[in-house]
């Protein structure tokens, strides 16, 4: 999933979490955080290093592939699957789809890409697929919504309203011994409890700590070479 543009002496490698600049074969991380990169670093710094700096291929599960299939159907507004077409009709949406939003905090660039949002950043929605149920508590504790709200807040100084729409999935064993994923046919929508300034402050603190940690991780790995 890495895209490259190459010049005479520098190579830029774009990943979902940050941009790396390669000069003379040395990769140097820049201050550029997405939610996926932040959460990956917080869970496992070595996995972050392998994924975002070394660019190693990552395991893609059936659930991830299915989620991508749904995302593509919603993006293109078309599908040969009748269940997908029904979902396209019913799922709540804002005016814009998957538009990158950037904001800067203490020289750290944050990148948010909500599934759909209004142009004034007043409302956004995030779509989730999966078998594990979502409920209000899980939605309120989901850091991705706060990360996106934080990025928008840095742009407007106003806290947006966040929604999460869950598309439940299940394994269907009717036509395949191992089963295959499909939508269960229902949709559950949640309004995230009002995000407060303390939530924004805590998220910015997490971003700042992760940024410093990524620098240290890169420096320590360079010293090992």
BALOBA-1460 file (C-alpha; in Angstrom, 3 decimals):
// residues 225
<rec num="1" residu="x" x="0.000" y="0.000" z="0.000"/>
<rec num="2" residu="x" x="2.991" y="2.317" z="-0.255"/>
<rec num="3" residu="x" x="3.127" y="4.816" z="-3.092"/>
<rec num="4" residu="x" x="6.400" y="6.279" z="-4.269"/>
<rec num="5" residu="x" x="7.567" y="9.273" z="-6.272"/>
<rec num="6" residu="x" x="11.242" y="9.237" z="-7.044"/>
<rec num="7" residu="x" x="13.647" y="12.040" z="-7.853"/>
<rec num="8" residu="x" x="17.383" y="12.261" z="-8.429"/>
<rec num="9" residu="x" x="18.426" y="12.025" z="-4.778"/>
<rec num="10" residu="x" x="15.269" y="11.895" z="-2.671"/>
<rec num="11" residu="x" x="12.428" y="9.427" z="-2.493"/>
<rec num="12" residu="x" x="9.105" y="10.135" z="-0.800"/>
<rec num="13" residu="x" x="7.188" y="7.171" z="0.543"/>
<rec num="14" residu="x" x="3.597" y="7.787" z="1.587"/>
<rec num="15" residu="x" x="1.952" y="5.412" z="4.049"/>
<rec num="16" residu="x" x="-1.424" y="5.587" z="5.823"/>
<rec num="17" residu="x" x="0.180" y="6.957" z="8.969"/>
<rec num="18" residu="x" x="3.013" y="9.278" z="8.099"/>
<rec num="19" residu="x" x="5.229" y="10.465" z="5.280"/>
<rec num="20" residu="x" x="8.809" y="9.364" z="5.153"/>
<rec num="21" residu="x" x="11.546" y="11.161" z="3.320"/>
<rec num="22" residu="x" x="14.418" y="9.042" z="2.085"/>
<rec num="23" residu="x" x="17.737" y="10.747" z="1.393"/>
<rec num="24" residu="x" x="20.740" y="8.650" z="0.513"/>
<rec num="25" residu="x" x="18.921" y="5.487" z="1.620"/>
<rec num="26" residu="x" x="18.104" y="6.802" z="5.134"/>
<rec num="27" residu="x" x="14.414" y="7.008" z="6.049"/>
<rec num="28" residu="x" x="13.491" y="9.825" z="8.367"/>
<rec num="29" residu="x" x="9.979" y="10.132" z="9.882"/>
<rec num="30" residu="x" x="8.220" y="13.460" z="9.684"/>
<rec num="31" residu="x" x="5.664" y="14.815" z="12.151"/>
<rec num="32" residu="x" x="2.569" y="13.467" z="10.473"/>
<rec num="33" residu="x" x="0.071" y="11.383" z="12.420"/>
<rec num="34" residu="x" x="-3.110" y="9.607" z="11.434"/>
<rec num="35" residu="x" x="-5.338" y="7.766" z="13.886"/>
<rec num="36" residu="x" x="-4.179" y="4.383" z="12.586"/>
<rec num="37" residu="x" x="-0.524" y="5.356" z="13.107"/>
<rec num="38" residu="x" x="-1.153" y="6.792" z="16.577"/>
<rec num="39" residu="x" x="-3.102" y="3.760" z="17.793"/>
<rec num="40" residu="x" x="-0.561" y="1.356" z="16.256"/>
<rec num="41" residu="x" x="2.353" y="3.093" z="17.985"/>
<rec num="42" residu="x" x="0.561" y="3.162" z="21.328"/>
<rec num="43" residu="x" x="-0.256" y="-0.549" z="21.150"/>
<rec num="44" residu="x" x="3.082" y="-1.794" z="19.812"/>
<rec num="45" residu="x" x="5.968" y="0.547" z="18.870"/>
<rec num="46" residu="x" x="7.914" y="-2.251" z="17.142"/>
<rec num="47" residu="x" x="4.909" y="-3.102" z="14.977"/>
<rec num="48" residu="x" x="4.653" y="0.591" z="14.121"/>
<rec num="49" residu="x" x="8.307" y="0.617" z="13.082"/>
<rec num="50" residu="x" x="7.866" y="-2.444" z="10.851"/>
<rec num="51" residu="x" x="4.668" y="-1.142" z="9.273"/>
<rec num="52" residu="x" x="5.193" y="2.573" z="8.865"/>
<rec num="53" residu="x" x="8.966" y="2.971" z="8.609"/>
<rec num="54" residu="x" x="10.184" y="-0.306" z="7.126"/>
<rec num="55" residu="x" x="7.017" y="-0.638" z="5.031"/>
<rec num="56" residu="x" x="6.592" y="-4.349" z="5.703"/>
<rec num="57" residu="x" x="3.446" y="-5.977" z="4.343"/>
<rec num="58" residu="x" x="0.713" y="-6.505" z="6.914"/>
<rec num="59" residu="x" x="-1.744" y="-9.378" z="7.335"/>
<rec num="60" residu="x" x="-5.176" y="-8.546" z="5.918"/>
<rec num="61" residu="x" x="-8.071" y="-10.447" z="7.465"/>
<rec num="62" residu="x" x="-11.407" y="-11.389" z="5.894"/>
<rec num="63" residu="x" x="-13.045" y="-8.700" z="8.014"/>
<rec num="64" residu="x" x="-10.644" y="-6.036" z="6.730"/>
<rec num="65" residu="x" x="-11.253" y="-7.094" z="3.119"/>
<rec num="66" residu="x" x="-15.002" y="-7.015" z="3.651"/>
<rec num="67" residu="x" x="-14.822" y="-3.578" z="5.231"/>
<rec num="68" residu="x" x="-12.843" y="-2.363" z="2.223"/>
<rec num="69" residu="x" x="-15.475" y="-3.800" z="-0.117"/>
<rec num="70" residu="x" x="-18.224" y="-1.883" z="1.688"/>
<rec num="71" residu="x" x="-16.144" y="1.315" z="1.712"/>
<rec num="72" residu="x" x="-15.606" y="1.057" z="-2.053"/>
<rec num="73" residu="x" x="-19.336" y="0.513" z="-2.649"/>
<rec num="74" residu="x" x="-20.200" y="3.576" z="-0.566"/>
<rec num="75" residu="x" x="-17.512" y="5.639" z="-2.298"/>
<rec num="76" residu="x" x="-18.618" y="4.644" z="-5.818"/>
<rec num="77" residu="x" x="-22.327" y="4.656" z="-4.944"/>
<rec num="78" residu="x" x="-22.826" y="1.408" z="-6.863"/>
<rec num="79" residu="x" x="-22.577" y="-2.354" z="-6.398"/>
<rec num="80" residu="x" x="-23.741" y="-5.563" z="-8.064"/>
<rec num="81" residu="x" x="-24.688" y="-6.904" z="-4.627"/>
<rec num="82" residu="x" x="-28.351" y="-6.108" z="-3.805"/>
<rec num="83" residu="x" x="-27.559" y="-5.887" z="-0.071"/>
<rec num="84" residu="x" x="-24.810" y="-3.371" z="-0.817"/>
<rec num="85" residu="x" x="-27.182" y="-1.315" z="-2.947"/>
<rec num="86" residu="x" x="-29.680" y="-1.220" z="-0.095"/>
<rec num="87" residu="x" x="-26.948" y="-0.107" z="2.298"/>
<rec num="88" residu="x" x="-25.929" y="2.683" z="-0.086"/>
<rec num="89" residu="x" x="-29.527" y="3.925" z="-0.003"/>
<rec num="90" residu="x" x="-30.077" y="3.686" z="3.751"/>
<rec num="91" residu="x" x="-26.803" y="4.654" z="5.425"/>
<rec num="92" residu="x" x="-26.727" y="8.208" z="6.848"/>
<rec num="93" residu="x" x="-24.229" y="10.529" z="5.209"/>
<rec num="94" residu="x" x="-22.975" y="14.097" z="5.281"/>
<rec num="95" residu="x" x="-22.050" y="16.266" z="2.306"/>
<rec num="96" residu="x" x="-18.430" y="15.141" z="1.840"/>
<rec num="97" residu="x" x="-16.938" y="11.643" z="1.635"/>
<rec num="98" residu="x" x="-13.435" y="10.610" z="2.809"/>
<rec num="99" residu="x" x="-11.847" y="14.037" z="2.472"/>
<rec num="100" residu="x" x="-8.469" y="14.536" z="4.130"/>
<rec num="101" residu="x" x="-8.394" y="17.113" z="6.932"/>
<rec num="102" residu="x" x="-5.049" y="18.401" z="8.212"/>
<rec num="103" residu="x" x="-4.260" y="20.510" z="11.254"/>
<rec num="104" residu="x" x="-1.079" y="21.419" z="13.108"/>
<rec num="105" residu="x" x="-0.355" y="21.361" z="16.825"/>
<rec num="106" residu="x" x="3.135" y="22.191" z="18.135"/>
<rec num="107" residu="x" x="4.661" y="21.411" z="14.728"/>
<rec num="108" residu="x" x="2.861" y="18.047" z="14.636"/>
<rec num="109" residu="x" x="0.598" y="17.608" z="11.620"/>
<rec num="110" residu="x" x="-2.537" y="15.581" z="12.291"/>
<rec num="111" residu="x" x="-4.370" y="13.898" z="9.445"/>
<rec num="112" residu="x" x="-8.037" y="12.916" z="9.749"/>
<rec num="113" residu="x" x="-10.081" y="11.211" z="7.054"/>
<rec num="114" residu="x" x="-13.616" y="10.608" z="8.336"/>
<rec num="115" residu="x" x="-15.944" y="8.509" z="6.214"/>
<rec num="116" residu="x" x="-18.247" y="11.493" z="5.770"/>
<rec num="117" residu="x" x="-18.452" y="15.037" z="7.152"/>
<rec num="118" residu="x" x="-19.956" y="18.453" z="6.563"/>
<rec num="119" residu="x" x="-17.810" y="21.139" z="4.893"/>
<rec num="120" residu="x" x="-17.911" y="23.348" z="8.008"/>
<rec num="121" residu="x" x="-16.657" y="20.447" z="10.198"/>
<rec num="122" residu="x" x="-19.769" y="20.678" z="12.402"/>
<rec num="123" residu="x" x="-20.735" y="17.000" z="11.981"/>
<rec num="124" residu="x" x="-18.936" y="13.827" z="10.924"/>
<rec num="125" residu="x" x="-19.752" y="10.131" z="10.796"/>
<rec num="126" residu="x" x="-17.579" y="7.038" z="10.909"/>
<rec num="127" residu="x" x="-18.729" y="3.692" z="9.486"/>
<rec num="128" residu="x" x="-17.770" y="0.394" z="11.117"/>
<rec num="129" residu="x" x="-18.333" y="-3.199" z="10.059"/>
<rec num="130" residu="x" x="-17.788" y="-6.288" z="12.159"/>
<rec num="131" residu="x" x="-19.279" y="-9.006" z="14.320"/>
<rec num="132" residu="x" x="-18.325" y="-7.499" z="17.676"/>
<rec num="133" residu="x" x="-21.292" y="-5.398" z="18.801"/>
<rec num="134" residu="x" x="-21.019" y="-1.659" z="19.222"/>
<rec num="135" residu="x" x="-22.865" y="0.011" z="22.073"/>
<rec num="136" residu="x" x="-22.925" y="3.522" z="23.517"/>
<rec num="137" residu="x" x="-20.103" y="2.812" z="25.959"/>
<rec num="138" residu="x" x="-17.822" y="1.440" z="23.255"/>
<rec num="139" residu="x" x="-18.601" y="4.381" z="20.976"/>
<rec num="140" residu="x" x="-17.848" y="6.911" z="23.734"/>
<rec num="141" residu="x" x="-14.518" y="5.218" z="24.464"/>
<rec num="142" residu="x" x="-13.436" y="4.957" z="20.806"/>
<rec num="143" residu="x" x="-10.407" y="7.207" z="20.362"/>
<rec num="144" residu="x" x="-10.763" y="7.587" z="16.604"/>
<rec num="145" residu="x" x="-13.804" y="9.827" z="17.025"/>
<rec num="146" residu="x" x="-11.928" y="12.068" z="19.454"/>
<rec num="147" residu="x" x="-8.890" y="12.186" z="17.151"/>
<rec num="148" residu="x" x="-11.035" y="13.326" z="14.224"/>
<rec num="149" residu="x" x="-12.881" y="15.843" z="16.403"/>
<rec num="150" residu="x" x="-9.531" y="17.171" z="17.651"/>
<rec num="151" residu="x" x="-8.266" y="17.722" z="14.116"/>
<rec num="152" residu="x" x="-11.436" y="19.609" z="13.212"/>
<rec num="153" residu="x" x="-11.306" y="21.610" z="16.445"/>
<rec num="154" residu="x" x="-7.801" y="22.814" z="15.587"/>
<rec num="155" residu="x" x="-9.243" y="24.168" z="12.336"/>
<rec num="156" residu="x" x="-12.413" y="25.814" z="13.639"/>
<rec num="157" residu="x" x="-12.046" y="26.100" z="17.447"/>
<rec num="158" residu="x" x="-15.446" y="24.410" z="17.629"/>
<rec num="159" residu="x" x="-16.083" y="20.815" z="18.719"/>
<rec num="160" residu="x" x="-18.021" y="18.806" z="16.117"/>
<rec num="161" residu="x" x="-20.817" y="16.313" z="16.670"/>
<rec num="162" residu="x" x="-19.699" y="12.727" z="16.024"/>
<rec num="163" residu="x" x="-21.708" y="9.702" z="14.935"/>
<rec num="164" residu="x" x="-20.763" y="6.060" z="14.468"/>
<rec num="165" residu="x" x="-22.777" y="3.796" z="12.164"/>
<rec num="166" residu="x" x="-22.314" y="0.069" z="12.714"/>
<rec num="167" residu="x" x="-22.942" y="-2.413" z="9.883"/>
<rec num="168" residu="x" x="-23.133" y="-5.828" z="11.621"/>
<rec num="169" residu="x" x="-21.623" y="-8.791" z="9.789"/>
<rec num="170" residu="x" x="-21.807" y="-12.558" z="10.196"/>
<rec num="171" residu="x" x="-20.344" y="-15.700" z="8.674"/>
<rec num="172" residu="x" x="-22.671" y="-17.514" z="6.267"/>
<rec num="173" residu="x" x="-21.940" y="-21.247" z="6.034"/>
<rec num="174" residu="x" x="-24.706" y="-22.059" z="3.565"/>
<rec num="175" residu="x" x="-22.536" y="-22.150" z="0.440"/>
<rec num="176" residu="x" x="-19.029" y="-22.538" z="1.874"/>
<rec num="177" residu="x" x="-17.619" y="-24.939" z="4.460"/>
<rec num="178" residu="x" x="-15.398" y="-22.241" z="5.971"/>
<rec num="179" residu="x" x="-18.114" y="-19.634" z="5.674"/>
<rec num="180" residu="x" x="-17.916" y="-16.154" z="4.213"/>
<rec num="181" residu="x" x="-18.686" y="-12.761" z="5.640"/>
<rec num="182" residu="x" x="-21.905" y="-10.990" z="4.794"/>
<rec num="183" residu="x" x="-23.993" y="-8.195" z="6.215"/>
<rec num="184" residu="x" x="-26.665" y="-9.225" z="8.698"/>
<rec num="185" residu="x" x="-29.091" y="-6.797" z="7.095"/>
<rec num="186" residu="x" x="-29.443" y="-4.197" z="9.841"/>
<rec num="187" residu="x" x="-27.747" y="-0.904" z="10.653"/>
<rec num="188" residu="x" x="-27.227" y="0.676" z="14.082"/>
<rec num="189" residu="x" x="-26.364" y="4.351" z="14.498"/>
<rec num="190" residu="x" x="-24.920" y="5.998" z="17.598"/>
<rec num="191" residu="x" x="-24.424" y="9.653" z="18.493"/>
<rec num="192" residu="x" x="-21.214" y="9.967" z="20.459"/>
<rec num="193" residu="x" x="-21.713" y="11.698" z="23.803"/>
<rec num="194" residu="x" x="-20.657" y="15.342" z="23.600"/>
<rec num="195" residu="x" x="-16.892" y="15.619" z="23.228"/>
<rec num="196" residu="x" x="-15.428" y="18.026" z="25.767"/>
<rec num="197" residu="x" x="-12.360" y="20.262" z="25.784"/>
<rec num="198" residu="x" x="-10.743" y="17.864" z="28.257"/>
<rec num="199" residu="x" x="-11.096" y="15.061" z="25.668"/>
<rec num="200" residu="x" x="-9.392" y="17.287" z="23.077"/>
<rec num="201" residu="x" x="-6.587" y="18.161" z="25.503"/>
<rec num="202" residu="x" x="-5.971" y="14.519" z="26.392"/>
<rec num="203" residu="x" x="-5.847" y="13.556" z="22.707"/>
<rec num="204" residu="x" x="-3.355" y="16.317" z="21.937"/>
<rec num="205" residu="x" x="-1.216" y="15.053" z="24.799"/>
<rec num="206" residu="x" x="-1.326" y="11.544" z="23.328"/>
<rec num="207" residu="x" x="-0.279" y="12.891" z="19.932"/>
<rec num="208" residu="x" x="2.589" y="14.823" z="21.453"/>
<rec num="209" residu="x" x="3.849" y="11.788" z="23.383"/>
<rec num="210" residu="x" x="3.555" y="9.554" z="20.319"/>
<rec num="211" residu="x" x="5.438" y="12.059" z="18.178"/>
<rec num="212" residu="x" x="8.328" y="12.118" z="20.639"/>
<rec num="213" residu="x" x="8.214" y="8.343" z="20.939"/>
<rec num="214" residu="x" x="8.366" y="7.876" z="17.176"/>
<rec num="215" residu="x" x="11.433" y="10.125" z="16.979"/>
<rec num="216" residu="x" x="13.127" y="8.150" z="19.744"/>
<rec num="217" residu="x" x="12.176" y="4.834" z="18.149"/>
<rec num="218" residu="x" x="13.677" y="5.876" z="14.822"/>
<rec num="219" residu="x" x="16.855" y="7.222" z="16.437"/>
<rec num="220" residu="x" x="17.377" y="4.066" z="18.515"/>
<rec num="221" residu="x" x="16.950" y="1.836" z="15.467"/>
<rec num="222" residu="x" x="19.415" y="3.973" z="13.499"/>
<rec num="223" residu="x" x="22.009" y="3.524" z="16.268"/>
<rec num="224" residu="x" x="21.675" y="-0.260" z="15.978"/>
<rec num="225" residu="x" x="22.742" y="-0.170" z="12.330"/>
